[in-house]
Amino acid sequence: GGPSPLSEPEAAALASLCEEEPADIAVSLHSQGQEIYWNYRGYEPPESREIAERLALAGGYRAVALTESDAGFKDWFIMKFKKPGFTVELGLGRNPLPLEDFEDLTLETGQILAAILSQ
């Protein structure tokens, strides 16, 4: 995090890329929780919940509507573009996730990303 939205170089670069090359959907990969967050203060399009539920099913995760979430990439993308955006909380356990979980996480991530690409 930084002192203000888009104050950090990587956040500014990602925002610039999104504005230059508009996408139909955004996915932010985080760890951990085996959850997929899909909403932001009512800015999300109506299909977001259904897409999140399909992604959750593909990876064995839960689709979760957050009520007090701000400042993430997903939130900015949804608010700025009014398109579906998702934060995927990969894995479950201690932080950082152990290296022995890598194969399972790779499979889960691949299944979720394949479901996104099939949209």
N, C-alpha and C positions, 0 to 999 in steps of 0.2 A: 504494500500500500504506500501511498504517497500523501502529501499534504492536501492535494485536491484532485478531482477527477482528471484523468489523462495527464497528470504531472510527471509520471515516470516514463522514460524513453520507450520501453517495450509496449506500454499501454498506448502511447501516442502513435507508435508505428503501426500497431494493430488497427487502431481506429482509422488511420490514414488509408491503410490497405482496404478496409471495408468500404470506405467512402469512394475510393478509386475503382474498386472491383466489387460492385454490389453482389451479395450472395442471397440466396433464397432462404437459407437456414444457417444458424450458427450453433456450434457445439464447443463448450469449454470443458476440458477434462481436468478434474481435480481428484484428490483422494482425501477422504474415504467416506464410506457410508452405504454403498450399494443403493443409492437413490438418484433419481433424475428430477431436477427442478425445471419447471417449464413456464412459470408465470412471472409477471412483474407488474404489480399495481394496476391491472386491468388493461395494460397496453398490448398484451399478447393477442394475436389473432385467434378466432374461435377454434381453429383446428389444432392448436398447440396441445391441448390436453390429450386428444386422441393420438397424436403423434407420440407424445411422451409415454402413453400407455403401451403403444406398440414397441417403442424402444426398450421400455422396462421389461416387457415380456421377452424380447429377444435376448437380453442380458441376464435375466433372472433378478432384476432390480425392482424397486418401487418407484412409481411416479408420484411426486409430492408437490403440492402447491404451497409455496412459502408465503407467509404474511408479513414478515419483517426482515426482508432481504434488500440490501441496497449496495450499489457500488461495484458489482461484478460485471464482467464482460457481457454475460447473458443479459443482464438488466439493461445495460447501455444499448446493446444491439436491438432488443425488443422495443425499447422506448424510441430509439432513433429511427428505425426502419419499419416498425409495426409488423415484423415478420417473426416466425417461430425461432426461439433461441432456447438452448438447453445447457444446464450445467450437469455433467455426469460425474457423480462422486464414486470413483472406482474403488473397488475392494472394501474390505471390512476387517478391522482388527486394530493393532497398535500402529502408531505413527512414528517414524515412517513405516510404510508397509514392508514386510520382510521380503527379501529377494526370492525366497522359495515360493512366494505367491505369484511370481512373474508370469509363469505359464498360464495359470488360471485367469489372471488379469488380462493377458494378451487375448485369450479366447473370448472373454466377456466383452472387451473393447471392440474386437473385430466383429462380433455379432451385433453390437449396438451400431457401429459405424456402417455395417452392411445394411441394417434396417434404415438408417438415415439415407443412404444412397439409393434405396429402392423407393423413396418418396416421389 
